């Protein structure tokens, strides 16, 4: 059978995508300024869970977002109608647009039908669904919230955001485990390059802190469980004493604009989202490919997509989930992708500050990378007291303290269950 022509518009890599707005909800701070202040303070907010009784589980700690008030970002009616997953998406999206100074349809800004929303989430509205299931078991179907069917799917948060903002371009939800947010940003980048949209609101949202969702990860021994009495030191990226990741909740949405659009309306960019690469390990649902070859290829593809040589990378924001196998595999991947540059480039993993918010993590770390470029300061790997010997050998530039400098090109990596790999390249805008 003869294949028909592709319907995908060819990508024009000369059409650059600027990051002009950031909206962040995280355990270390809500809003760009509070988040960055928390990153600079370099103190872990991880503590014992109080959303539910964690005593049945081996792991009992998480990075909760405790200072989020939906009424700071929406009216009371909207807050009542939305579950926490969509509330986080609404808040992050509105903060990002406010930060960018972009009002869809206003003079100089793209029309509503030329703006898309690209949002990644591993679990969507699962926590809300779990609470409704408990009500169903206790009191029957009439006790279940009528919004349940509209809240559980991954597209609920971007759909609600699109309705609130009257954004009529494409909405795409990615559900690639912990790579979801990075995948969403990469898809948004390619949509701008293809001329499908002129701007995008893109990133990730995750609200996984409920007994069943948390317990599922505890059941497969993915979570840290040896520091329940010292939660601030539970997340230990690249450290020899790491024993699993610390679950977190959070969101980050970034405004991406085609360069010509951003220039026309006088936007002040943080950086350019310049490259995207994605691969799959085809190896195991939980364990990464040990040699890091496919994860490394995703990073190499992102660099090639950006037209950047590995020697030009100034900083790496590593996925660094704090799992015994994952961190070593990532170090091997980065060594493959960066070659000789791996011996000198500054690298840090920041999940001691945000926990691991699954599908939102790549977006939160992309936002951080944009701030690293703008602010000229790279954060440390908090709790990196005794670097794992192999990772320290492969990545001698692991940061144990913050580092000031000019970071014009940043590589950010994200890896998810199922061997789903994604990488992004951000770079400073000339001039």
Beta strands, then each sheet from edge to edge (+ up, - down):
strand 1: 17-26
strand 2: 29-30
strand 3: 47-48
strand 4: 61-62
strand 5: 115-120
strand 6: 171-174
strand 7: 199-206
strand 8: 250-258
strand 9: 271-280
strand 10: 315-317
strand 11: 346-348
strand 12: 377-378
strand 13: 403-404
strand 14: 409-416
strand 15: 420-427
sheet 1: 2+ 1- 8+ 7- 5- 6-
sheet 2: 2+ 1- 9+ 15- 14+ 10+ 11+
sheet 3: 3+ 4-
sheet 4: 12+ 13-
end
